[in-house]
Amino acid sequence: MNLPTLTVTGSTGHIGGLVARHLADAGLSQRLLVRNLAKAPALPGAIAVQGSYENTPESRNALAGTKTLFMVSGSESTERLNQHRAFIDAATEAGVEHIVYLSFFKAAPDATFTLARDHWATEQHIIKSGIAYTFLRDNFYTDFFSQMVGDDGVLRGPAADGRVACVTRADVARVAATVLQNPAEHIGQTYDLTGPEALTLDEIAQTITEVTGRAVSFHNETIEEAYKSRLAWKAPQWQYDAWVSTYTAIAAGELIPVSDAVERITGTPAESLRTFLTSTD
């Protein structure tokens, strides 16, 4: 059986699932690489193959014949970077020609947001592999900010008056699907994906209040307060560090400026927080 030469990972998740559906709607054939075949979405022109983020015969066989690979980041864990590297090595050995990797805004080895460091290291491993690449560096997701509000109506974290150019998951998926339909046009490019404005958390809280009618405020925690308040959820230390650094990265000014890449690539303006909340309210 001849498998499609476009392979999509993460189709059982939110971003990967949206991308796979966009590609199916556009009439493209695609290979869906999944851990569990039973969970693969049933889409026109899509064929599910079993594989994981490892360098094993199964993963190499699943990737064989792939020209373009859309790679979402793995589940957050202390092993994620090792898994990414192993999967990239498998892609190299399988002859993959182009990786479109879903990275993070301003990924860097010294990024304040701790998980952005893994994304930078993943990008570096892709570059060193010699495979052609496109990096989609998304900002924090607009979708999550209302979920970060506590039961008491308070959005809390050590973000000070920093700004974040958050982007919707739907916009990120639209960009990825557009790139994957004409991948050769985007080889060697790194795109920062943001919403249309950079907001303080005070402004985010005010917008949530105005649109939803729920009274929401922002409390600028100290770093000590932030770690203490998050002890309400049992988690390993690296996870606490990631949660807190979400806010300290905003305070440090690392989640701006605004990019026009969403509109430039898709032809449709990026969705604002207000529009997102209005459409989901």
Secondary structure, DSSP 8 states (H G I E B T S, - for coil): ----SEEEE-TTSHHHHHHHHHHHHTT--EEEEES-GGGS---TTEEEEE--SS-SHHHHHHHTT-SEEEE----SSTTHHHHHHHHHHHHHHHT--EEEEEEETT--TT-SSHHHHHHHHHHHHHHHHT-EEEEEEE-SBGGGTGGGS-TTSEEEES-TT-EE--B-HHHHHHHHHHHHHSGGGGTT-EEEE--S--EEHHHHHHHHHHHH----EEEE--HHHHHHHGGGS---HHHHHHHHHHHHHHHTTTT-----HHHHHHSS----HHHHHHHH-
